[in-house]
Amino acid sequence: MTLKIEIESDGGAAAGGGLPPYEQVRTQIAEQARGGTLPVGYKLPTVRGLAQELGLAANTVAKAYRALEADGVIETRGRHGTFVAAAGDAAAREASAAAQAFAERAQRLGLSETAALAAARDALRAAYGDSG
């Protein structure tokens, strides 16, 4: 098992679909981590190492790593390196907290449960598209 990232600089649809390079890196690592291709505890390359391998600026990879860490997909352990975290658990906790906050806000706004569910469904469709 190894990290596989393809950067499309011409905006092609193969790997990045026109996304900025840092977002391509973030998306591909997140998908591989959540899909199990990169198991929990897998040590990722250093920022500089991955940047050199992909032909990107170190700041681009660092931005992707920061976003992944904020999402709970990876964790940095100081000098020991950066590793794939137990992303499913972190993502589930964060989604649950967001759902709870939404439910409380919808109730304060006086929405019925049906109206709140409809609003949530609309937001999910907007985020995921019709295939969600």
Secondary structure, 3 states (H helix, E strand, C coil): CCCCCCCCCCCCCCCCCCCCHHHHHHHHHHHHHHCCCCCCCCEECCHHHHHHHHCCCHHHHHHHHHHHHHCCCEEECHHHCEEECCHHHHHHHHHHHHHHHHHHHHHHCCCCHHHHHHHHHHHHHHHHCCCC
